[in-house]
Amino acid sequence: VSSILNRALRNISEFRYSAGLDLRIGVKLPARALLHPELPDVVQRALGTWSLRAGRLNLEIWETSVLGKEPVARETLGRLKEIGVKLSIDDAGVALSSLFWLATLPFQEIKIDVSAAHDLAGATKSEHILQSIIELAHHLRLDDVAVGVENEDAAARLKELGCDSMQ
């Protein structure tokens, strides 16, 4: 990772000095790179070496399925965000292709695991995601069932969001 990152940052630094261009650059990394807690330090050193602002670097992360399972990956992402590096998911098409596939199949119901949303009452982004999934299910004429509802407050909020039923 270090050699690829340094090569990319060297190139953008040379463009800046030779042509006066203040460009951004994207570097694609597999999500497993986030399992190395020293990654933010490597990134920060490389940015310093080439005198570049963190906001000029976009780390494009792919193979993101590992992210939900590994706390160290979340911590590494958090540290990279604190540095000011832009972070992109570069494999969202994997999940989206599953959604397009869902539209072609004769299902009548979709189950939504809400346990990952943690605090439904206080997490606005989680609520937006859940509401979008519920609305998508309704647009596809599917019943939606929230699975993993932990308490009455969460159940009440899901009902407000339009959830059909809960387990």
QUIHU-V990449 format. One line per field, one symbol per residue. ss: DSSP state (~ for helix, > for strand, _ for the rest). phi: phi as a letter, one per 20 degrees, with the letter a starting at -180 (. if undefined). burial: # if it has 24 or more other ideal C-beta (glycine too) atoms within 12 Angstrom, else .. A space follows every 50 residues. Layout:
ss=???
phi=???
burial=???
This chain:
ss=_~~~~~~~~~~~~~~~~~~_____>>>>>>~~~~~___~~~~~~~~~~~_ ___~~~>>>>>>_~~~____~~~~~~~~~~~~~__>>>>__~~~~~~~~~ ~~~_____>>>>>~~~~______~~~~~~~~~~~~~~~~___>>>>>___ _~~~~~~~~~____>>_
phi=.gfffffffffffffffedmededcdcecfgffffdfeggffffffffgd ldfgfeddeeeclfgfffecgfffffgffffffofedcedcfgfffffff fgfedefdbcedfefffleffddgffffffffffffgffeldfdcednfe bffffffffffnffbcc
burial=#...##.##..##...........#.#.###.###...##.###.##..# .#.#.#######.#..#.....#..##.##..#.#.#.#........... .........###.#..#..#.....##..##.##..#....#.###..#. ...#..##..#.##.#.
